[in-house]
Amino acid sequence: MDGKRQKTSGEAELFRGVMSLLLTPFDADKGIDWYTYDAYVDWQLSQKPHGLFAVCGSSEMKWLNLQERLALAERAVFRAKDVRVLAVANLHPDPERHREELDRMVATGVSGVVLVPYDGLALDVVKLEEYFTALIEASPVPVFLYEWPQVEPHLLPVEVFTRLVARGAVGIKDTTCTMEGITAKINSAPKAIVYQANTPFARDAIAAGAGGIMTITSTCYTDLVVRFWWAVTQKDEIAAVLHRELVFLDSLLIRGHPQAAKYVVHLRGMEFPLYTRWPVKLEPQVLRALDAWYTCSRI
């Protein structure tokens, strides 16, 4: 892959909307349950998201090896057909291997790759910018950035984000969880997609110009998130009701994510094992609360 990718006009518009985060099912031995994964991807697609985020924080990418990440992306691409699939492409412990990893992830057929900072990188802003610029220019597919909370520091300075967009980045998953943070990105690079990861601020963020949603609620209730997206963008009054339900659900999921999301998938009628590699313990009261939300929700 030689030469700088030519960013085409309107490219960002192809990735607007709800990008559903995918969970990874594991068996009792913590191996990937591929049969369930295929069924889950089909289940997600039946809810009509605008795209899938196949290798992400919710998929427990921190605890997956390279071969597993590539296989998850490739299977999602195969099943998604014309639906766009994104995947993180720079998780190898050695940053010197990230160009190779990016090439291999692109070879799975993903529509775009997502880049995250590695631990400590953002302490040196110059190095941060040079690192991302090199990968952006090397990628033959659209590149998105992700302020992944499981590295420190993880937030990108707005001025760096703006320059990376000028160099070819198409968008970012914002995790500042503040309106100030997301509007700063929207205003600094209005042609880029700023995905909102925070459910409580999602309605305000979309109204302010956020181009998409990547929230943990999409792991188990994509159809509700999609309905919410259309309601907000079309200024339908039902948006307030849908947002309320999503906020309630989000407040429960974060108390045991991603195991809590796997439980909700199970509640919705799909057999989905609750095993995780992510060291999380789902407390009985959270299970009871999720049961109550699912029973009482009128959505």
N, C-alpha and C positions, 0 to 999 in steps of 0.2 A: 504494500500500500504506500505508494510514493506520491508526493504532491499534495498541496492544500486542497481540501474539499471546497467546492464552490457552493456557497449557501444560496439557495434559490429564493426568489420573491414569494412571499406568502407561505413559506415553509412552516412557520410556527402555527399557522391556522390548522394544519393537518393534525396537530396534537392537542388541540383545545378540548376541554371537557373533563369527564371523569375517567381517570386512570386507576383502575381497580388494583389494589395491592393484593398479591397472592400469598396465601399461607403455604407452608410445607407440611404435609402429613408424615408422621413418623410411626413406625411400628414399635412394639414393646422393647425391641433391642436398639432403638433409636436409628434404625436404617430408614431410608425414605420409602414410603408406601406409594409406589408408582401407580398402582391401579387406582387408588383413591385420588392421587394427584390429577390423573387424566380426567376422572369423573368430576373433580372439583373445578378444573379449568372449564370444562363444558358447562357446568352449573353456573359459573361466573359469566360466561359468554351469553348464556340464555337470558341474563338480566340486562343485556344491551349496554355495557359500558362503551366509552369511546376508545378505550385501550386497556392494556394490562401492564402492570409493573411486576414482572416475573421474578426478578432477583432484587429484593429490597430488604429493609429492616424487618418488616413483618414476616418475610419468608425465612427469617433467622439466618440471614446471609453471613453474619459474623461467625456462625458455627457450622458453615458448610465449606467443604473443600472445593477447589477449582472445578474438578470433574463434575461434582454435583451441581454446582452453579450453572455450568455449561449445559448439562443435561436438562435441568429445569427450564432454562430459557428455550432450548431447542424444542422440547415437547410442547411448551406453551405456544411457540411460533407455529408448529405443525397444526395444532388444534385451532388456533385463532384464525388461520387463513388470511382474510383481508383486514382483520382487526389488528391495529398496531400494538407491538410489544416492546417494552423497554426493559433493560436489565443493567444493573451496576457492573462495571467492567474494570475495576481497579482495586481489588481487595487482596492481592497477593502480599504476604508480609514484607517482601522485598520490592520497594518502589521501582527498582531497575527492571523488574519483570512486568511492569504495568503496560508497557507498549505491546508486549507479546500477549498479555491477557486480553487487552482490548481487541487485538486482531482476532483472537480465538472466539471472543464473544460475538463480534461482528459476523463471523463465519456461521454462527447458529441461525442467522437470518433475522435477527432482531431489527426493528425499524429504527431504533435509536439506542444509544448507550448513555448511561448515567455515571457521572464521576463524583466521588466523595473525597474529601481531604483525608489524609492519614494522620495518625496521632502526632501532634506537635508541628505539623506542617504550617498551620496558620499563624504560628508564632513569628514566622519570617514572611512578611507580606510579599517581598520581592520574589522569594523562592516559591511561594504559593502561586503567584501569578505566572511565573515561568513554567512551573510544573503543569498547570492546567492548560496553558497556551500550547505547549508541545503536544499534549494528547488531543486537544481540540483540532489542531491542524493536521494531526496524523489520522484522524478518524474519517472514513468514507461515508459515514452515516451521521445524522443529526446528534448533537451532544447536549446533554442536560446536566446541570449541577445539582447536588443534593447536600444540604447542610445536615449531615447524618449525626444525630445526637450521641451516638456511641463512640465518638472520637472527641478528643479535646485538643485545642478549641475547635468548634465545628462551624461557627457562624462566619460567613464571608463578608468582608467589608463591602459596602454598597459600591464604592468607587472601583473596587476590583471586579465585582460582578459586571458593572457597566462596561469596563474595558474588555472583559472576556466575551461579552455579547458582541461587541464590535469585532472581535477576532473570530466569531463563528458560533459561540454557544447559543442555543435556541431558547433555553429557559432554565428555571431553577425550582426545586422544591424548597420553599421557605419554611424554616422551623424556628423563626424568632418568636412565634406565638404572640406577636404584638401587632396592632394595626400600624404602628409607626414603622416597624420593620418591613412589613409587606408593602405598604404604600411607598416607602422609599425606593424599593426595587422597581415597583410598577412605574413610578415617575421617572426613574433614572434610565430605564430601558423599555419604553412603551411598546416596542414591537416584539419584545420577548414574551414568553409565557412564564408567568409566576404562578406556580401551583401552591394552593393553600393546604397545609398539613394540619391545621388547627381547626377543629369543628366549631367551638364556640364563636370564633371570629369569621367563620366561612361565609356567612351571609353578607356581612359588611365588606369582606375582602372581595367577593365577586362583584358587588355593587361598585367597588372602587377600581375594578379593572383586572382582578385576578383572572387568569385565563384557564384555570382548571382546578381540580380537586384531587388530592392524594391523601385521604384520611384513613385511619384505621377502621372506621365504620364500613369502608368499602370492602374489607376482607370478608364480611359476613352479610352485609345488607346493601349490595351494589344497587339493586333496584330502587331502594329508598333514596340513596345518594343521587342517582340519575334523575329521579323525580324532583328532588330538591334543586338540582342544577338547572333543570328546565324551568322550574317555577320561578327561581330567582332571575334567570336571564330573561324570562318573558314577563317579569313583574306581576306574577300571579299571586293573589292573596294567600294561597295555600302554602306559600314558601315559609311563612312564619310557623305554621303548624308542623311542617316537615322538619324544619330546623330544630324546633323544640324536641321532637322525638330523637333526632340524631344527637343532640347535645346530651340528653339523658343516657342514651346508649353509650356514647363516647365516655362519659364519666364512669361507667361501669367497666368498660373494656380496659381502660388504662390501669385498673386495679389488678389486672392479671393477664395483660397482653403478652404473647399472642394466644395463650391457652384459653382465655375468656372468649376470644373470637372463634376459636375452634368449637367451643361449647355452643355458641350461638348457631354456627353452621349446623351442628348436630340437632339443635332445637328445631331448626327449619326443615328437618326431614332428611338430611343427607348424612349417611354414616361417615363420621370423621373422627379418627382417634385423637385423644387429647394429649398425647405424648409430645414433649418439646425437648429440644436441646438447650433452648434458652432457660437459664436457671430461674424459673418463676414458680411460685406456689399459689395456686388458685384456692383462696379460702372459701369454706362452706357458705359464709354469708354472702360472698359475691355470686356464687352459684344461685343462691336463693333469690338474690336481687335480680339477676338476669332472668330467672324463671318468671318473676313478677312483672318485669318490663315486657317480656315477650307475651305474657298472658293478657296484660292490660293495654298494650299498645293497640291503637285503633287504625294504625297505618297498614 
